[in-house]
Amino acid sequence: MDIKKVLEANEVLKGFDEEALNRLIHDSFEEEYSAGQVLVSHGQQMTFVGILVSGRAEVFIDSGKKSAPYGAIEAGQLFGEISLLTGEPAMADIIACESSRVIHIPHESLTREMGSNPLAARGLARLLKERLLARDDRPDEQTAMARARAASARRDDSSTDAVLVINVGSSSVKYAVFSGKERVTGGLVERIGQSDALIRHRGPAGKMEQPLEGDNHEAALKKVLGLITSPEYGALDRLEQLTAVGHRVVHGGVRFSESVLIDDNVMSEIARVSDLAPLHNPVNLLGIEICKRLLPPGVPQVAVFDTAFHATIPEHVHRYAIPRDFADDNQLRRFGFHGTSHKYVTQTAAAFLGEAPHVLKIISCHLGNGASVTAIDHGRSVDTSMGLTPLEGLIMGTRSGDLDPGLILHLFSKGKSTKEVETMLNKESGLKGLSGLSGDMRELEKAADAGHTGALLAVQSFCYRVRKYVGAYMASMSGLDVLVFTAGIGENSAGIRSRICHGLSCLGIEIDDEKNRSPIPVGQGAAAKIISSEESRVVVMVVPTDEESAIALETRHTLNRGGVSDILTARRDKPVPIGISAHHVHLCKEHVEALFGAGHKLTPRNELKQKGYFACEEVVNLVGPKGRVDRVRILGPERPVTQVEISRTEEFKLGIDAPIRASGDVKNSPGVILEGPNTSITLEEGVICAYRHIHMSPEDALAFGIRDKDVVRANVEGERSLIFGDVLVRVYPGWFLEMHIDTDEANAAEVSPGMTATIESIQKRA
């Protein structure tokens, strides 16, 4: 098969220059399928665009029944192209109904070439526009996509790339090698620096254990790299086979809100914030430096930060009530930890339920020797129990958790030294201190059953503290969809889960005792179980965490984001105009007629830049518990659901606390009274502060190498250069390229209409 002729003949891909075609040919591969073979399976994470060169295939969106094909793919047609724009898994099975040949073009290669081949980008953008608009009119496809997300979480990753995960502690090195989602080898080096240092390793040939020759971390990592490539115990032939190395780094400070490729600047920043995690960051950095020396040139290293997931916690939550300047100068704020675990179980739980994380309110309870609870509102961490250090929050194995700061001052007044207080609160308190027996919950549950009063007190105190946080976070998020238990205690103790949930039926949390006691089913891929009763309004789940697997996944995502950086650098000549979003209201048909009279139609005042949208002559007044905001303009056309978008200062004026959400995402948001000329109506929900966001068309997205729902950083050039993070990208046919920030942010940053921004980097990619 002449791949070049196929690409040149394809109507959608016309427009690539000779050099681009040659690069695509080099990266692409062809495959033959016999009748009945699966080209793409439901829930498969798409990494390529396919061209059916010859033959015919049928599409089945109901993978369970296969009763009738949903459609067909004929020779010459593309498939899998929408995931290039959305990152979504395949919503259907595509099955060859006769002998067929397919060319696979990797997404990464196609994305790389689109930016410099505008003619080809326009051809693909036209196809994407047609298919996206058609999909909006097909509810069955929306249902199929929800099922595909759930199926995706249960699938084994077909990728065979090798990622080494390293977690360096003060006297240990934990490691694992992943091929796709499969852990192929791994182990632990412990008691580094002592005469009895030991390495325990598990590989394809089984387990082994032997003393460590050497007394430092470099000797340990040399041994690890040797074992993973040894003929007897390893999974690799040579270190050059590694796609990347992912390092757990405990503290990322205020700078890192996502995992990053490690360079000299990143290493300097990790060192700079080491005083915030003096027991962890220096040795995490040491592991990075040693690997840099020992690994072959060209093997990238990625830092995965425990604190990164919590970077979205709003300022009024993460600030301590101490002098502001002193706090800023010394980075004294609540950072939170266990972020990699909380993010992993959130995404796993959502996929298991067939939902996207950004439509759910989740509380994740990571309960182990170290324990924390996190409130996740629509995919973003909005509060967590740990603070500047892992000492704040829940009662833990040997850590005290929350206590009166005056108690620490009192300890000093009793002659305790800083070191003695630190040792007491971190190593002698918590479950161990309360029970006088042990910090291990397994031992305490047995002792409590036998009548040990200290053990019973420790168990009761632990469960009470978790229950208190769950109730508080439900109140702070104005509701809850999913409660997740994870980590050693959360996954394995049915009794602790039962004690925590006992009495929460008033909040809609009810567990089924039989489900709670049953083991997690085996062989589902994404292992999880639901333990809530049929009557429970909140889904209660047990989701095993796997921090090494999560680090491997984050490492791959970081490499994928890094592949777009060259495209974004090349597109700095394509500025993004900035629009200032004032407060406004979108009304549904029912509310238009209620406020302005039966049969009333919205009256266009002026067209907006986004095609099909307009400002209306009609205005309404907003009335809240504290005050009012008058003459707020309505934007058309009518929406399925009424929505009010306001600024932070207007929240205060009205006396409500609106969440930061994407437009249209109003579930469990606060309400407000709308005053119109005909009557007033009370919204039960619908008031939000909109994310910073960039509208763009499919053609723009292809040019930038960006996907729908990517979160990016944008640089606004002016008298002072400003970087705006957490900018949500929304892609839809016909949209005009424009970045929107609200009035408050524009005033604070001295940004005015007519200014432009450049997209600096992808911050997050789902």
Long-range contacts (C-beta under 8 A, 24 or more apart in sequence): 1-30, 1-53, 1-101, 1-103, 3-28, 3-30, 3-103, 6-51, 6-53, 6-103, 7-51, 7-103, 9-76, 10-51, 10-76, 10-78, 11-76, 11-123, 12-78, 12-81, 12-123, 12-124, 12-126, 12-127, 13-51, 13-120, 13-123, 13-124, 14-119, 14-120, 14-123, 15-117, 15-118, 15-119, 15-120, 15-121, 15-122, 15-123, 16-113, 16-117, 16-119, 16-120, 17-117, 20-113, 20-116, 20-117, 20-120, 23-109, 23-112, 23-113, 24-105, 24-109, 24-110, 24-113, 27-105, 27-106, 27-109, 28-103, 28-104, 28-105, 28-106, 28-109, 29-103, 29-104, 30-101, 30-102, 30-103, 30-104, 31-101, 31-102, 31-104, 32-99, 32-100, 32-101, 32-102, 33-57, 33-96, 33-99, 33-100, 33-101, 33-102, 34-96, 34-99, 35-96, 35-97, 35-98, 35-99, 36-95, 36-96, 36-97, 37-95, 37-96, 38-93, 38-94, 38-95, 38-96, 39-79, 39-94, 39-95, 39-96, 39-100, 39-102, 40-79, 40-80, 40-90, 40-92, 40-93, 40-94, 41-90, 41-93, 42-90, 42-91, 42-92, 42-93, 42-144, 42-147, 42-148, 42-151, 43-89, 43-90, 43-147, 43-148, 43-149, 43-150, 43-151, 43-152, 43-154, 43-155, 44-89, 44-90, 44-152, 44-155, 44-158, 45-89, 45-90, 45-152, 45-155, 45-157, 46-80, 46-83, 46-84, 46-88, 46-89, 46-90, 46-107, 47-106, 47-107, 47-108, 47-159, 48-80, 48-104, 48-105, 48-106, 48-107, 49-78, 49-79, 49-80, 49-81, 49-84, 49-104, 49-105, 49-107, 49-110, 50-78, 50-79, 50-80, 50-102, 50-103, 50-104, 50-105, 51-76, 51-77, 51-78, 51-102, 51-103, 51-105, 52-76, 52-77, 52-79, 52-100, 52-101, 52-102, 53-100, 53-101, 53-102, 53-103, 54-99, 54-100, 54-101, 55-96, 55-97, 55-98, 55-99, 55-100, 55-101, 56-96, 56-97, 56-98, 56-100, 57-94, 57-95, 57-96, 57-97, 57-100, 58-94, 58-95, 58-97, 59-92, 59-93, 59-94, 60-92, 60-93, 60-94, 60-95, 61-91, 61-92, 61-140, 61-141, 61-144, 62-144, 63-92, 63-93, 63-147, 63-151, 66-93, 70-140, 72-97, 78-127, 81-124, 81-127, 81-128, 81-131, 82-128, 82-131, 82-132, 82-135, 83-107, 84-110, 84-111, 84-124, 84-128, 84-702, 84-707, 85-128, 85-132, 85-698, 85-701, 85-702, 85-707, 85-708, 85-731, 86-707, 86-708, 86-709, 86-731, 87-707, 87-708, 87-709, 87-765, 87-766, 88-145, 88-148, 88-149, 89-148, 89-149, 89-151, 89-152, 90-148, 91-141, 91-144, 91-145, 91-147, 91-148, 92-144, 92-148, 108-560, 108-563, 111-563, 111-564, 111-567, 111-702, 111-705, 112-563, 112-566, 112-567, 112-705, 114-702, 114-703, 114-705, 115-567, 115-570, 115-571, 115-702, 115-703, 115-704, 115-705, 116-570, 118-703, 121-699, 121-702, 121-703, 122-699, 124-698, 124-702, 125-697, 125-698, 125-699, 125-702, 128-698, 128-702, 128-733, 129-697, 129-698, 129-733, 129-734, 132-698, 132-732, 132-733, 133-733, 146-354, 146-355, 147-354, 149-350, 149-351, 149-354, 149-355, 149-356, 150-351, 150-352, 150-353, 150-354, 152-351, 153-347, 153-348, 153-351, 153-352, 153-525, 153-526, 154-352, 154-524, 154-525, 154-526, 155-525, 156-180, 156-181, 156-182, 156-525, 157-181, 157-182, 159-556, 161-243, 161-556, 162-235, 162-236, 162-241, 162-242, 162-243, 163-242, 163-243, 163-244, 163-245, 163-246, 163-552, 163-555, 163-556, 164-228, 164-242, 164-244, 164-245, 164-246, 165-245, 165-246, 165-247, 165-248, 165-548, 165-551, 165-552, 165-555, 166-221, 166-224, 166-245, 166-246, 166-247, 166-248, 166-287, 166-291, 167-247, 167-248, 167-547, 167-548, 167-551, 168-217, 168-247, 168-248, 168-283, 168-284, 168-286, 168-287, 169-280, 169-283, 170-279, 170-280, 170-283, 173-217, 173-220, 173-221, 173-224, 173-287, 174-548, 175-224, 175-228, 176-548, 176-552, 177-228, 177-235, 177-236, 178-548, 178-549, 178-552, 179-235, 181-525, 181-549, 183-548, 183-549, 184-235, 185-227, 185-228, 185-233, 185-234, 185-235, 186-548, 187-224, 187-227, 189-220, 189-223, 189-224, 192-216, 192-217, 192-220, 199-223, 199-224, 199-227, 201-227, 201-233, 203-227, 203-228, 203-232, 203-233, 203-234, 203-235, 204-233, 204-234, 204-235, 205-232, 205-233, 208-233, 217-283, 217-286, 217-287, 217-290, 218-290, 218-294, 221-287, 221-290, 221-291, 221-294, 222-294, 225-294, 225-295, 239-295, 239-296, 239-299, 240-296, 240-299, 242-295, 242-299, 243-556, 243-559, 244-299, 244-300, 244-301, 244-302, 244-555, 244-556, 244-559, 245-291, 245-295, 245-299, 245-300, 245-301, 245-302, 245-555, 246-301, 246-302, 246-304, 246-551, 246-552, 246-554, 246-555, 247-284, 247-287, 247-288, 247-291, 247-301, 247-302, 247-303, 247-304, 247-551, 248-284, 248-304, 248-306, 248-340, 248-547, 248-551, 249-280, 249-281, 249-284, 249-285, 249-288, 249-303, 249-304, 249-305, 249-306, 250-277, 250-280, 250-281, 250-284, 250-305, 250-306, 250-307, 250-337, 251-276, 251-277, 251-280, 251-281, 251-305, 251-306, 251-307, 251-335, 252-303, 252-305, 252-306, 252-307, 252-308, 252-311, 253-307, 253-331, 253-335, 254-311, 254-331, 254-333, 256-303, 256-305, 256-307, 256-308, 256-311, 257-308, 257-311, 257-312, 257-725, 257-726, 257-763, 257-764, 258-308, 258-311, 258-558, 258-561, 258-763, 258-764, 259-302, 259-303, 259-304, 259-305, 259-308, 259-554, 259-555, 259-557, 259-558, 260-302, 260-303, 260-558, 261-300, 261-301, 261-302, 261-558, 261-559, 261-562, 262-288, 262-300, 262-301, 262-302, 262-303, 266-303, 270-303, 273-331, 276-331, 276-335, 276-388, 276-389, 277-389, 300-559, 300-562, 302-554, 302-555, 302-558, 302-559, 304-340, 304-550, 304-551, 304-554, 304-555, 304-558, 305-339, 305-340, 306-337, 306-338, 306-339, 306-340, 307-335, 307-336, 307-337, 307-339, 308-339, 308-340, 309-336, 309-339, 309-340, 309-342, 309-343, 309-374, 309-381, 310-335, 310-336, 310-337, 310-339, 310-374, 310-381, 310-384, 311-381, 312-380, 312-381, 312-382, 312-726, 313-381, 313-382, 313-383, 313-384, 314-382, 314-660, 317-382, 317-383, 320-387, 320-388, 332-388, 333-388, 334-384, 334-386, 334-387, 334-388, 334-392, 335-386, 335-387, 335-388, 336-372, 336-374, 336-381, 336-384, 336-385, 336-386, 336-387, 337-370, 337-372, 337-384, 337-386, 337-390, 338-366, 338-370, 338-372, 338-374, 338-384, 338-386, 339-374, 339-381, 340-547, 340-550, 340-551, 340-554, 341-366, 341-486, 341-487, 341-545, 341-547, 341-550, 342-366, 342-372, 342-374, 342-376, 342-381, 342-384, 343-381, 343-550, 344-545, 344-546, 344-547, 344-549, 344-550, 344-553, 345-484, 345-486, 345-543, 345-545, 346-376, 346-379, 346-484, 348-526, 348-528, 348-543, 349-482, 349-484, 349-528, 349-541, 349-543, 350-482, 351-526, 352-526, 352-528, 352-541, 352-543, 353-482, 353-539, 356-766, 357-766, 358-662, 358-665, 358-709, 358-766, 359-665, 359-667, 360-481, 360-482, 361-477, 361-479, 361-480, 361-481, 361-482, 361-668, 362-480, 362-481, 362-482, 362-483, 362-484, 363-470, 363-473, 363-474, 363-480, 363-482, 363-483, 363-484, 364-484, 364-486, 365-466, 365-470, 365-483, 365-484, 365-485, 365-486, 365-490, 365-500, 366-486, 366-487, 366-490, 366-545, 367-394, 367-466, 367-485, 367-486, 367-487, 367-488, 367-489, 367-490, 367-496, 368-397, 368-487, 368-488, 368-489, 368-490, 369-396, 369-397, 369-398, 369-439, 369-440, 369-488, 370-396, 370-397, 370-399, 371-395, 371-396, 371-466, 371-487, 371-489, 373-466, 373-469, 373-470, 373-473, 375-473, 375-476, 375-477, 377-477, 377-659, 378-659, 378-661, 378-662, 378-665, 379-766, 380-660, 382-476, 382-477, 383-473, 383-476, 385-469, 391-425, 391-426, 393-469, 394-462, 394-465, 394-466, 394-469, 395-430, 395-431, 395-434, 395-458, 395-461, 395-462, 395-465, 396-430, 396-431, 396-439, 397-430, 397-431, 397-432, 397-439, 397-440, 397-441, 398-426, 398-427, 398-428, 398-429, 398-430, 398-431, 398-432, 398-433, 398-439, 399-425, 399-426, 399-429, 399-430, 400-425, 400-429, 400-430, 400-433, 401-430, 401-465, 402-465, 431-458, 431-462, 434-458, 434-461, 441-488, 441-489, 441-493, 441-496, 442-493, 445-493, 445-495, 445-496, 459-496, 459-499, 460-499, 462-496, 463-496, 463-499, 463-500, 466-500, 467-500, 467-501, 467-503, 467-504, 470-500, 470-504, 470-509, 471-504, 471-507, 474-507, 477-668, 478-668, 478-669, 478-670, 479-668, 480-507, 480-508, 480-509, 480-538, 481-538, 481-539, 482-538, 482-539, 482-540, 482-541, 483-509, 483-532, 483-538, 483-539, 483-540, 483-541, 484-541, 484-542, 484-543, 485-540, 485-541, 485-542, 485-543, 486-542, 486-543, 486-544, 486-545, 487-545, 490-542, 491-520, 491-542, 491-543, 491-544, 491-545, 497-531, 497-540, 497-542, 501-540, 507-538, 508-536, 508-537, 508-538, 509-536, 509-537, 509-538, 509-540, 510-535, 510-536, 511-536, 511-540, 520-544, 557-765, 560-765, 561-761, 561-762, 561-765, 563-705, 564-704, 564-705, 564-706, 564-762, 565-761, 565-762, 567-704, 567-705, 568-704, 568-705, 568-759, 568-760, 568-761, 568-762, 571-703, 571-704, 571-758, 571-759, 572-758, 574-703, 574-704, 574-758, 575-756, 575-757, 575-758, 576-694, 576-714, 576-737, 576-738, 576-739, 576-756, 576-757, 576-758, 576-759, 577-737, 577-738, 577-739, 577-754, 577-756, 578-716, 578-738, 578-739, 578-740, 578-741, 578-751, 578-753, 578-754, 578-755, 578-756, 578-757, 579-609, 579-738, 579-739, 579-740, 579-753, 580-740, 580-741, 580-742, 580-743, 580-746, 580-751, 580-752, 580-753, 581-645, 581-690, 581-740, 581-741, 581-742, 581-743, 582-633, 582-742, 582-743, 583-622, 583-629, 583-632, 583-644, 583-645, 583-646, 583-647, 583-650, 583-743, 584-615, 584-632, 584-633, 584-634, 584-635, 584-644, 584-645, 585-620, 585-622, 585-632, 585-633, 585-634, 585-635, 585-642, 585-643, 585-644, 585-645, 585-674, 586-634, 586-635, 586-638, 586-639, 586-642, 586-643, 586-644, 586-645, 587-634, 587-638, 587-639, 587-642, 588-638, 588-639, 588-640, 588-641, 588-642, 589-638, 591-642, 591-674, 591-681, 592-638, 594-676, 594-678, 594-679, 594-681, 595-620, 595-674, 595-676, 595-677, 595-678, 595-679, 595-681, 596-676, 596-677, 596-678, 597-678, 602-634, 602-636, 602-637, 602-638, 604-636, 605-633, 608-635, 609-736, 609-738, 610-695, 610-734, 610-735, 610-736, 610-738, 611-734, 611-735, 611-736, 612-637, 612-734, 613-637, 618-676, 620-674, 620-675, 620-676, 621-674, 621-675, 622-646, 622-650, 622-654, 622-672, 622-673, 622-674, 622-675, 623-654, 623-672, 623-673, 623-674, 623-675, 623-680, 624-653, 624-654, 624-655, 624-656, 624-672, 624-673, 625-654, 625-655, 625-656, 626-652, 626-653, 626-654, 626-655, 626-656, 627-653, 627-654, 627-655, 628-653, 628-654, 629-653, 629-654, 639-664, 641-666, 641-686, 642-674, 642-683, 642-686, 643-686, 643-687, 643-688, 644-672, 644-674, 644-683, 644-686, 644-687, 644-688, 645-688, 645-689, 645-690, 646-687, 646-688, 646-689, 647-689, 647-742, 647-743, 647-744, 648-689, 648-742, 648-744, 649-744, 651-689, 656-687, 658-687, 658-688, 658-689, 659-688, 659-689, 660-688, 660-689, 660-690, 660-691, 661-688, 661-689, 661-690, 661-691, 662-690, 662-691, 662-693, 662-728, 662-730, 663-688, 663-690, 663-693, 663-730, 689-742, 690-740, 690-742, 691-726, 691-727, 691-728, 692-724, 692-726, 692-727, 692-728, 692-739, 692-740, 692-741, 692-742, 692-745, 693-727, 693-728, 693-729, 693-730, 693-739, 693-740, 694-727, 694-728, 694-729, 694-730, 694-737, 694-738, 694-739, 694-740, 694-759, 695-730, 695-732, 695-735, 695-736, 695-737, 695-738, 695-740, 696-729, 696-730, 696-731, 696-735, 696-737, 697-731, 697-732, 697-733, 697-734, 697-735, 697-736, 697-737, 698-731, 698-732, 698-733, 700-731, 700-737, 701-729, 701-731, 704-759, 706-731, 706-759, 706-762, 707-731, 707-765, 708-732, 709-766, 710-762, 710-764, 710-765, 711-762, 711-763, 711-764, 711-765, 712-759, 712-760, 712-761, 712-762, 712-763, 713-759, 713-760, 713-761, 713-763, 714-739, 714-757, 714-758, 714-759, 714-760, 715-757, 715-758, 715-760, 716-749, 716-751, 716-755, 716-756, 716-757, 717-755, 717-756, 717-757, 717-758, 718-750, 718-751, 718-755, 719-750, 720-750, 722-749, 722-751, 723-760, 724-749, 724-757, 725-763, 726-763, 727-763
